[in-house]
Each structure stands twice: as structure tokens, then as C-alpha cells.
Amino acid sequence: MTTLKTHGADAAASAPAGPAAVLVENGDRTAPTRRGASGHAAPGADDPGFPTASAATAAATPEPRTSTAELRQALPLVTARGLEVAYDDAKVLDGVDLDLFPGEMVALLGASGSGKSTLMRSLTGFAPISSGSVRVAGHDVINLHRGQLRTLRSDVGQVFQQFNLIPRLSVMTNVLTGALHSAGPINLVGGFSREHRRRALELLDRVGIAHKATSPARSLSGGQQQRVAIARALMQQPKVILADEPVASLDPKLADSVLELLREIATEDGIPVLVSLHVLPLALAHSDRIVGLRHGEVVVAGATSQLDAAALQNLYDDEEHGDDAHE
């Protein structure tokens, strides 16, 4: 496989080893139009303890998207070097290098069993790292004790395939659970401050479902539930977002809208988003860079603008049916 030159010393530090790696220069992309408020009247407006949604805002003029080359002038918020993870005698990740920079959305691709989910778990200390180094939002993941791991995980917003909402609780309460780490003693009696409630409703407005704030989570569609999950992740005020197959259970139209929202968050908030995907067209349409895993090794790493489906197809050539036990 051809190896193309990328950003000098930076690429040399982050490029995966071996002739299978594909590294390409990045290009600019155009940012989507800034999403306005939902514009729906907030439920419970007569309740003085329940904040109201902000009024609808006019769509902002699209601004040119900052290129990954420019973003890389900042320090990465996630850095992995020579990362290895093994379960018993089975090596799941083998010498993985990864950087995530502020403001970019990176698609993580690979067949079932390639190590995508294990890599994400490694970044929050949920996988047994046997070798290498991992730094996430200033945390040295390998050397953290239990209390420090809780702080790390509060700095990382996570979005899952199955949403992981509490069905019987209201949409608002599900979002508020994202503030449990910072709520302090008040959460011991099940309460949240007025400021937390105001922020939760603002986030629901941002993702377009403030009008559902008092509805039970189980009453929402799949796409709406995933938007609640994204608002919950933002409630943590995360420094990094990890989205593990967030659109696998959604139809194509909803999948596009959820990925557009995640990319907008990366751009507007400067939060790097790592999203694992299984569908090549979605990765090509909604990411700045692509990292491809095969048998636990990085074999593709480059700018989305200079990759196509043909260059990525080898990631799936020998895909086995069924998920790996550690994926």
C-alpha cells in the first residue's frame, strides 16, 4: 500500500509503523450552517423553578472550516503511542498510535473484531493496557488510581449505540445526569441547581428537542433519544467526545443528522470527536480524518478529503461475521 507524505515531524511522531499505513495530506472543508435553537416553547414555563428555552436564533453565515493542518498547530487533547491491549493471550491492539486535535471529527473504521471499541475503552481506562502510553485531556491514563479515573471519565463525554438512557425518567432528568460528577452534595438528595437545569434546557434546545424536556425518554424515537444522549454528554462539559457506533441503529437520514450534529459540536466547541463507524459513505461525508484498524493495527490514517471507498475497502476484505468478544 502506498504511503504518502504528511505534516513533517508531526506526522513522523504519529504515523503508524509498517508498510500498510496510508498517510495523506489534509484539505479544508466547509462547516455546516450553525444550528439555531429549536424555537419550541419550553414545557413547564409557568413553573418558576423550570427555566425557559431561548428564542430561535437566525442561522449564522457559514464560515470556512479550519483545516486539520491548522488545528495541528495546537497540542493534541488525546495522544496514544505504541498502545497495546491484550486479553489473556489474545492481543487486541498492537502498537496503535493516535492523535486527536481540538475541533476535528475523526472517524474510526474497521471490521468487527478489529479493535475499535477496545481502543475507545483504552482512552478511558476500561481496557487492560499492557504497553505504550496514553494521555487524554492531560491525564496519564495508565498511571491513574480510582479517584483520578473518575475525573478522567468526567472529562470524556460518551455516546453509545444503544443510547443508555433511563427510559422512565424525563428527557430533562436524563440530561441532568451528565452533571452528577459536578453537582456535589445536592445530587445526594436527587436535586440539581437552577443553573444546571438552565444549562440542560439550553442543550436540549441546541440539539433540537427542548419541547420534549418533560417527556419520558422511552416515548422518543431513536434519533431523538440519541440527541438526548449527546446533550447528556455535553452536560459534562467534556474535553473529548467518544461516540461508539452512535448511528448503527438509526436509518440513513437520522444517521446523517446525528453525525452532522456531532461534527458541528466539534467545530463550534473545539471538542475533538472520535466516532467509530461501520459505513464508509458516512465516514467519508462526516469526518475530517479517518483512522482504520485491521487486526488491532492502524493501517489507514489520513485526511478524509484524500481518501475514497476504494482506499478503505481493504479494512473489510476479511471481515468475519459476528462481533469479537472484546469489541
N, C-alpha and C positions, 0 to 999 in steps of 0.2 A: 504494500500500500504506500502511496506517495506521501511524503512528509513535506509540508510547505513551511516556509519561514514565517514566524510571527514576531512579537514585540521584543526583540533583543534579549537583554538579560532577564527581563521579567518572564519571558517565555521559557528561557532556559531553566529557570527555577521551578516553573510549574508544569512543564511539559512531561507527560508520562513517558517512561522509558520504553524502548523496543521499537522495532521497525513497523509495528502495526499501528502506531499512533498517527493520527491525522491532525495537524495543527494548521489553521488558516487565519489570515488577517481578518479583522472585523470591519464592518461597514456601518454607516449610520442608518438609523431607522426613524420613521416619523411617529411621534407619540400620538395615541388616540386622543380624541377630544376629551377634555376634562369632564368627568361625570358630575352633574349637578345634584342637588338634593332631590329627594323623591317627590316633594311637593304635596304629599298627602297630609291631611290634618292628623295630628297626633291623638291617639286614643287617650282617654283619661285627662283631657285638658282642664276639666273643672277641678281636678284634684291638685291642691297646691303643692303636694309632695311629688307630683309627676311632671317632669319638665316637658315642654312642648318642642316639637320638631322645628327646625329652622325653615324659613320660607324658601321656595325654589329659587335657585340661582341661575343666572344666564350662563349658557355654555361659553367656556373660555375659548379664545382663539387657539388652535393647536400650535404648539411650539416644537421646534426641531428637537428630536431626541438626541441626548448626549451619546456619543459613540462609546463603545466599550474601551477603545484606546484611551479616551479622555478619562473615563471612570477609573482606569487602572493607575492613574496618577495618584489616586488616593490609596490608602492602605486597605488591604482586603479585610473584611469582617470575619471571614472563615478561611482557614488555611489548613490543609492536610498534606502531609509529606510521608511517603512510604507507608501508608496506612495498611495494616494487615489485621484481619479478624478471622479467627478460627473457632469452630465448634467441635470439640473433641479433636479428631484428626482431619476434619474437613475444613480446608481453607476457603473462606467465602469471599474475602477481599485480599488482593495480593498486590501490594506496592502502589496503592492508589494515591495520586496527587490531585488536589482540588483547591481552587481559589474562588471565593465569591466576593464581588466588589459591590459597594453601595450603588443602588439604583438599577441593577441589572436583574433580569429574569433568565435563569439558566435551566434548560430542560435536561433532565437525566433520563437517558434511554437505555434499553437493554431488554433482552428476552427474560422470561420468567426464570428465576434462579441465577440471574447474572450478578446480583448483589445490590440492587438499587435500594431496597428497603433497609438492608443491613447498613449501607453507607449512611442513610439518614439516621438510623438509630445510633450509629457511632458518634454522630455530631452532638448528641445529647447524652452520651454516656450510658446508653441502654444496650450496647453490644460489647462483648469482651475483646477489647483491643489488645492484640498480642505484640504489636511492633509499630513503630512510626510515631508521628506526632500529630496532634490535632489542637487547634486553637479556634475558639468560637466566641466572638464578641468579647475578646480579651481574656477568656477563660482557657486555661491549660486543661483540657478535658481529661487527660489521662491521670493527672495528679490531684483531682478534686475529691474531697471527702463528701459525706452525705449532705451536709448542710449547704456546701458550695454547689453541689449538683442541683439542688432545688433552685438556687439562684440562677444557675446556667439555664435551667429549663424554663424559668420565668422570663428569660431574655429571648427565648426562641418560641415564636408562635407556630403552632402546628395545625395543619388542615388535613383531614383524613378522608378516605374514600367513603366510609360509612357515616360521616358527619359527627358521630359521637355526641349527639345532643341528648338531653334528658327529656323524653317525649312528653311527659305530663306537665312539665314546667313551662311557663310562658317563654316566648321568644326573648323578652327583655331579661328575664332571670337567667336564661342560658348565656346571654351575652355577658351579664354581670359576673358570672363565674370566672370569666377571664381576669377579673380583678382580685380574686381571692388572695393571691400572694401579697398584694399591696394593701389590702383593705384593713389589715391589722385586727385588733381585738373585736371590732364591730362585727366581723364575719362570724364570730363565735355564737352570736345570738341571731344569725341569719339576716342581718341588716347590712345595707350599703349606704354610703353617704349620698347626699343630694348631688354632689359633684360627680360621683360615679354614675348615678342614674342619668344625669345630663349627658355625660360622655357616651354612655351606652346608646341613648336615643340618637345622638348625633351620628354614631357609627352605623346604626340601623338605617338612618336617613341616607348616609353615604352609599350603602350597598343597595338602597332602593326598596326597603321593606319596613320603614318606620310605621306604616299603617298596620302592621301585623304585630306590633310590640306586645299586646296583651293576649294574643292568640297562643294556644298551646303549640309547642313545636311539632307535635305529631300531626297537626292539621295542615302543615305546609307541604308544598311539592318538593321534590328532590332538589331542584335548582334553588328554591327559596331556602331550604334547610342548609345547603352549602353556603349560601350568603350569610346566614346566621353564624355558621361556623367560622367564616372569615372575619365577621365583626367581632366574634369572641376572641379570636387570635389577636386582632388589633387592640382589643381592650387591655391586653397585657402590656401594650406599648413595647412591642418586640423590637429587637435589633436585627433579627433574621427571621425569615419565614420558611418553613419546610412544608411542602404540600405533597403528600404521598398518594399518587393516583387520585387526585381530587375530582376528576370528571369521569371516572371509569363507569359509574352507574348512571350517568346523565346522557340524554340524547344529544346529537351533534350541535343543535342550536344552543341548548343550555350550556354545553361544554364550552363553546366559543365565548359565551357571555361571562362565564366564571373565569376563564383564563384571561379575558380582556380586563376583568376587574383586578385580578392578581397582578397583571403587568402594570396597570395604572397605579396600583399601590407601590410597586417597586419604583416606578418613575417619580411619582409625586412625593413620596415619603422618604426616598433614598434607602429603602429597606431591600437588601438582596433577597430574592425569592428563588429557592431551588425546588423545582417541580418535577416529579417523576411521571412519565407518560408512557403509554404503550402505542399511541397512534402517531405515525410520522407526520401526517399533514398538520396536526395540531401543534406539534413541536416546531415545525418549520414556520407556522403562522404566528406563533405567540411567544417566541423566545429571542433573546439577544445572542446567547451562546448555547451550544449543545455539547454535553459530555456523554459519551457512550461507553457502557460497560459490557464486557463479554468474559464470561468465566471469572469474574471478580477483578478483571484488569481494565484499565482505561485504554480503549483502542481508538476512540474518536474524541477530539477536543478542539473545537473551533467556532468561528463566528457563523451564526445561522445563515447570514446573507451569502456565505460562500459554500454552503453545503446544500445537497439535494437528497431526494429519496434514494437515488442510486448509491450515493456515497455512504448511506446509513443502513442499507439493506443487509449488509453482512452481519450486523448486530443480531439478526434474527434468522440467519441461514440454518442454524441447527437448533432452533428453539424446540424445547421439549414441552409437551402438553402437561399442564398441571403446574402448580406453584411449588417452588423449592421450599423445603421445610423451614428455612431461615429467612425467606423473603416475606 
